Amino acid sequence: MSVRRLAEEQFQPANFSFNEENAVWAEATIRKYPEGRQQSAVIPLLMRAQEQDGWV
């Protein structure tokens, strides 16, 4: 499996993690979704990640 990177490596972060506050928020957000449907939380999680780091 390959990974497609949209930006050059000097601009694309090698990894990402939520800060402590956002990690708690993310876990609570994921819990709002029914079992087996947690992937539906991806949009609010991406929005929070973008708010935290500026872009994803």
N, C-alpha and C positions, 0 to 999 in steps of 0.2 A: 504494500500500500504506500502510496506517495502522499506527501503533504504539499498542497499548493500554497505558496506564499505570495501575497499580492503586492507586498512592498519589498524593497531591497533589504537585505539582512541587517544593515546598519540602522534601519528604521523600524524593522519588525522585531518586537520583543521576543526573546527566546522562550519566555514563560510568563504566566500571569497567575496571580492569586489575589483574592479579595483581602482587603484589610480586615481587622477583627470585627469591626462594626458591620461592614457589608457582608462578611461571612455569616454572621448571625442572621442578618436580614435575608440572605439567600436561602439559608436552611428553612427559615419560617415561610418564605415564599414557596419553596418546593413542597412543603407540607400542606399547602392549600389545595394541591391538586390530588385527585383520586389515585389510588394505587394503579400503577401501570400507565399513568398519563403524566407523570412528572416531567417528561420531556417538553410538555407544553409551557413550562416555565422559562424556556430558553429566551424568549423576547424580553421579559422584564429583567432577566439576569444579564443579558447583553447590554440593555440600557443602563443598568447600574454599573456594569464594568466600564462602559464608555464615560459615564459621569465621573468615575473614580480616576481613570487613567487618561481620559481625553479622547481616545479612539480605540477601536478594537479591530 
